[in-house]
């Protein structure tokens, strides 16, 4: 899973279109579309700030972390982590 972008949910709650958000923030419609459809692998922090301001919400209302069943990180000694293991 990883990081999820909940822009479609937030816009639906407010009954806004992607075009409404683009007009309110000045962010290009194609960029809003990529975020809406979760095609983005990077988010400009200024855009995130504008989106949160326009939707009157917190970052956690737009972005959430959902743990993946397959761990991609390693422990400090370089060994693969196991589920539930903390990376202390």
C-alpha positions as CSV (number, residue, x, y, z in Angstrom):
1,X,0.0,0.0,0.0
2,X,2.2,2.9,1.2
3,X,1.1,6.5,1.0
4,X,-2.5,7.1,-0.3
5,X,-3.8,10.3,-1.7
6,X,-7.4,10.9,-0.7
7,X,-8.1,13.8,-2.9
8,X,-11.0,12.2,-4.6
9,X,-12.7,11.5,-1.3
10,X,-12.1,15.1,0.0
11,X,-13.5,16.6,-3.3
12,X,-16.5,14.2,-3.1
13,X,-17.3,15.3,0.4
14,X,-17.3,18.9,-0.6
15,X,-19.1,18.2,-3.9
16,X,-16.2,20.0,-5.7
17,X,-14.9,19.0,-9.1
18,X,-11.2,18.7,-10.1
19,X,-11.7,21.9,-12.1
20,X,-13.1,23.7,-9.0
21,X,-10.0,22.8,-7.1
22,X,-7.7,23.8,-10.0
23,X,-9.4,27.2,-10.2
24,X,-9.2,27.7,-6.4
25,X,-5.5,26.8,-6.1
26,X,-4.1,27.8,-9.5
27,X,-2.7,24.2,-9.8
28,X,-2.8,22.9,-13.4
29,X,-5.8,20.6,-14.1
30,X,-3.5,17.8,-15.2
31,X,-1.6,17.9,-11.9
32,X,-4.9,17.8,-10.0
33,X,-6.0,14.9,-12.1
34,X,-2.8,13.0,-11.4
35,X,-3.3,13.5,-7.6
36,X,-7.0,12.7,-7.8
37,X,-6.3,9.4,-9.6
38,X,-3.3,8.6,-7.3
39,X,-0.9,8.6,-10.3
40,X,1.6,10.9,-8.6
41,X,4.7,9.6,-6.9
42,X,5.8,13.1,-5.7
43,X,3.8,16.0,-4.3
44,X,5.0,19.6,-4.4
45,X,4.7,20.9,-0.8
46,X,3.4,24.2,-2.0
47,X,0.6,22.4,-3.9
48,X,-0.2,20.4,-0.8
49,X,-0.4,23.6,1.2
50,X,-2.7,25.2,-1.4
51,X,-5.0,22.1,-1.5
52,X,-5.3,22.0,2.3
53,X,-6.1,25.7,2.4
54,X,-8.7,25.5,-0.4
55,X,-10.4,22.4,1.2
56,X,-9.9,23.7,4.7
57,X,-8.4,20.4,5.9
58,X,-5.2,19.0,7.4
59,X,-2.5,17.1,5.5
60,X,-3.7,13.9,7.2
61,X,-7.1,14.4,5.6
62,X,-5.5,14.3,2.1
63,X,-2.5,11.9,2.7
64,X,-2.6,8.7,4.7
65,X,-0.1,5.9,5.3
66,X,-1.3,2.3,4.9
67,X,1.4,-0.2,5.8
68,X,2.4,-2.7,3.1
69,X,2.5,-6.4,3.9
70,X,5.9,-6.6,2.1
71,X,8.5,-4.6,4.0
72,X,11.1,-2.7,1.8
73,X,13.3,-1.3,4.6
74,X,16.2,-2.9,6.5
75,X,17.4,-2.9,10.1
76,X,20.4,-0.8,11.1
77,X,22.7,-3.8,10.5
78,X,21.4,-4.1,6.9
79,X,19.2,-7.2,7.4
80,X,15.7,-7.3,6.0
81,X,13.0,-6.3,8.5
82,X,10.2,-8.7,9.5
83,X,6.6,-7.6,9.9
84,X,6.1,-6.0,13.3
85,X,9.8,-5.4,13.9
86,X,10.8,-1.8,14.8
87,X,13.7,-0.2,13.0
88,X,15.4,1.1,16.2
